[in-house]
């Protein structure tokens, strides 16, 4: 520490975080919040955090869904499905993630057609070219907030409804049509809220002008390549974790459930998965942490995450290496601790309790 202070004094450099109020003076290609060259380094810090969170949260959700599908597919009685899942996992998890990011960015997205020759997807509502992915943009009025609240309440209520339906099966053996009821609620409640609150939205579709698309939402190729790479890579490890968790459940449990007359889906949802989750959750937490930290590889393909714009450009311009690196480390440490805290809470909820 003393050497650091001495070297900084010899170079006539000071320490402190007052530089955060200085004007950054550079552009950022992709931002979830308003940003310009006149913004401060503190705003650069916020932009980097939000861009990192966008990739991390979206990647965790998609990788979990794909990973569970792969893990169940590996145990499928269908030989073709099981082999395809095995091939996918063995190939993807044995290729370095950085090389996969280069593949998705340079070999796939950058080799896409030009803007005028864009690939049309979803009936011409979505376009893909070498400048990124263009999606429709639903512009909603302020009353749409009530619809979002209604959807959130239905999702929370669906969680408790599922727990009640499982408890009912365990106590009485009577099944409750949880999925149909939940889907009906998910459609009816927001729809009623929509009409009562007067919510409106005006969907703007991307339209090709002279040199580029106008309207809609543009996802840059850097974001698409990073998200694809992280999801596909992490899902391979999650698939193996899910397979190991399911295999850990004694075959006697499945046979007992079968002797009670439970259907295949019921055996999986009520007997196998709940017990397998106790084995799946701890290593699954590690994969979530790895995905969040691996998002820092975005700097290799130019996605403006916190490592790229803050620990890269902002550090070079301000010269505050100690402060910038410390703040960046604290961001990843905070994200990792929050993820671990949430997963540990969930793991404690599903843990076996002795009576």
Buried (B, 14 or more C-beta within 10 A) or exposed (E): EEEEEEEBEEEEEEEEEEBBEBEBEEEBEBBEEEBEEEBBBBBBBBBBBBBBBBBBEBBBEBBBEBBBBBBBBBBEEEEEBBEBBBEBBEEBBEEEBEEBBBBBBEEBBEEBEEBEEBEEEEEEBBBBBBBBBBBBBEEBEEBBEBBEEBBEBBEEBBEEBBEEBBEBBEEEEEEBEBEEEBEEBBEEBBEEBBEEBEBEBEEBBBEBEEEEBBBBBBBBBBBBBBBBBBBBBBBBBBBBBBBBBBBEBEEEBBEEBBEEEBEEEBBBBBBBBEBBBBBBBEBBBBBBBBBBEBBBBBBBBBBBBBBBBBBBBBBEBBEBEEBBEEBBEEBBEEBBEEBBEEBEEBBEEEEEEEE
